[in-house]
Amino acid sequence: MVGEGFRELEEKIAYQFRDGKLLRQALTHSSYANEMKINKYEDYERLEFLGDAVLELVSSDFLFRREKETPEGQLTKQRASMVCEPALAFCARTFSLENYILLGKGEETTGGRRRDSIVSDVLEALIGAIYLDGGLEAASVFIHRFILSDLEHKQLFYDAKTILQELVQQEDHGVLHYELVKEEGPQHDKTFEVEAYVGEKKVGWGSGHSKKAAEQQAAYQALLARQSE
């Protein structure tokens, strides 16, 4: 089943590994390695370190070439928003990367598969694995396809709270605030539901595994609603 899952993932990302061990390592969380007591496969942390550097290079090159009049400080901010933890987790979930992570039973039980920190780390490890297996060009193709594509839409999601706040301040129709309306689930795997309001008017709703994630989703839904008006 594990092998079939790896082949399925390769189809989704349109990249076939020459060295399948690199893919397995990229997907192996330390909890799985420790629980299985295996020395055969390392966990993803070293690949994550490498993938982070490759991602920074490719995204920097992309922004440098695209934003020809943008100063260094603004480029740095744009890059940071594109490769931050929630942004990378968002990109990883477009091809269901979380479903292929090898987790120990304890980490699985405590909701690790849905945790942004783990999903984003695995995405960076996957980039590192592709780089080692196929070189910078292959890693760059992957990054452009899954992280740097449809950037305007993704940027709207990444910066939703900031963008909505700025719009509300410009229009002066009331104060933007978020209200927690529901909280459920065990302590280690809670789900939060949040509504966004401008004054007394409800403008968006969102859910997530943290209040911050739920607020971001609510802000994003509010921006989408404004675009459709």
N, C-alpha and C positions, 0 to 999 in steps of 0.2 A: 504493500500500500504506500509506503514511504517513497519507493522508487517511482510509482505511478504519479504520486503527488508532485515530485520533482519534475517529471516530464511535462505534466500539465502546466506547471509554473513556467517552464521554459517556453512552452507554446504561447502563453499569455504575454511574456516579455519579448517574444520573437528573438530569443538568443539561446543557442544550444551550447552547453559547456563541453569543452574538450576534456577537462578534468572535473568530473562530477564531485570529487571530494571538496573542491572549492565551494560549490553550491551548497553542499551539506554543511560545511563549516559556517557559511554565511547565515544559515538558518538555525544554527544550534545555539540555544541559550545556555548559559553556564549552569542553570538549574537542571537541565536535561543531561548535560555532560556529567555533572556530579552524581545525579541520581542513577544514571546508567553505569557509572564507574567505568567509563571508557576513556582510554588514552588514544584510541584510534583516530578520533576526530576532536579537534580543538573547538572551543566556542568561538563566537563571532567577534569578540572584542578587538583583536588585532586587525582583522579585516575592516572593522568599523573605523579604526584609526586611519587606515590607508584610504578608505572610501571617502571619508570626510575631506581629506586633502585633495583628492581628485575632483570631488564635487565643487570645492571652493575654486579650483583652477578653471574648470569648465564654465561655471556660472559667472565668474569674474570676466572671462574672455567674452562670453555672451553679452554681458551688460556693457563692457567696454566698446564693443563693436556696434551695439544697437543704440546706446545712449551717447551719441558723439558730443553733445553739448553739456552733458551732466557732470558737475564737479565731483571730485573724489569722495567727499563726505556723503553726498547723496547716493552715490553708487554703493558705498559701504552699507548704508541703511537699506537700500533696495535688496542687496544680496542677503543681508541678515534676515529680512522678512521672508525671502524665498526659501531659505534653507534652515529656518528655525524648526524646532521640534514639532509643533502642531502642523506646520506646512508640509513637512516631509511625511508625517503620518497620513495627512490628507491625500497626498500623492500616492503613497503606498497602497492605500485602501481602494484606489481606482482599479487596481488589478488584484485585490484581495490578498495581498502579501501576508497579512496576519494569519490567514488560514494555514500557511505552510511552515510556520515557525515551530521548531521542536522545543517544547517546554517541559520542565519537570512537573509532576503532578501537583506539587505545592503551589508553584507559580501559576499553573493553569487554574487551580481552584480559587486563587485570589484575584482572578481577572487579568492576569498578565497579557493575555492575547489582545485585550482591548486597550492596553495602556499605550498612550502616545510615545512615551519614552522608549519602550521596547520596540515598537513598530518602526519608529524613525531610525533607531540604531541599526535594526536589521536591514533597512533600506540602504543605509550607508555601507554596511558590510557587503551587501549584494553588489553595490557599485565597486567596492574594492575587489571582490571576487571576479567580476567581469573584467576589470582592469588587468588583473594578473593573468586571466585566462585568454583574453583577446586583445589586450593593449588599450591605449588611450582612445583610439578611434571608436572601438566597440563601446567603451564606457561612455564616451561623449554622445554616441547615438542613443544609448539608453537614457541618459540624463536629459537630452533634448526632447525625447519622446514622452517621458513620464513626469518630468519636473519643470522643464522650461517651455512646454507647449501650453497653448491656451492661457497664457500668463495673465491677461487682463481679467479673465474670469476668476482665476485662482487668487490674484492680488486682491480682488474684491472680497474673497473669503478670508484671506490672511489678515487683511487690515480692516475688517468689517466694523469693529467697534470704534476705531479711530475715525474712519470715513463717516460713519453715521453721526458721531459726536460733532464733527466739523460741520456737517450739513445742518444739523439741528441748531447749532450756535448761529449759523448764518441766517437761518429763517426766523429764529426767535419765536417759535410757537409753544415753547414750554421747555422744561428741563427733561433731559433724557435720563431715565433710570430703569433699573432691572429689578424685577420682583421674583423671588423664588416661590413657585406655586406647588411644587411637589418634590418629594425626596423619598426614594424607596430603594430597597435592596439591602444586603448585608453590608457591614461597615467597610469591608475590603473591596466591595464591588457595587457601590451606590450609583444610582442614576438620578440626575437632577433635571427638573423641568423649570424653565425660566421664561417669563414674559417681559418684553421690552415695551416701555411706555414713553411717550413724549407728552408731558403734562399728564392728563388723565386718559389720553387716547392710546389704546394698545396698538402697537405697530409691528410686533414680531413675536415669534415663539421659537424656543429651541430646547433641545435636550442634550445631555452629555454626561460623561462620567466624572466631571468636575463642574463646579459652578462657573468657572471661567470658560470652559468649553461650551456650556449651555448658553452663556451670554453671547459668545461669539456666534453661535448658530442663530440665536434670536436676532442679532444685529444683521447678519447676512440675509436672513429671511425678510427683514424690514427693508433692506436695500433692494432686494429683488422685487418686492411689492411696489416700491417707489418707481422702479424702472418700467413696470408694466402699467402704471397709471397714465 
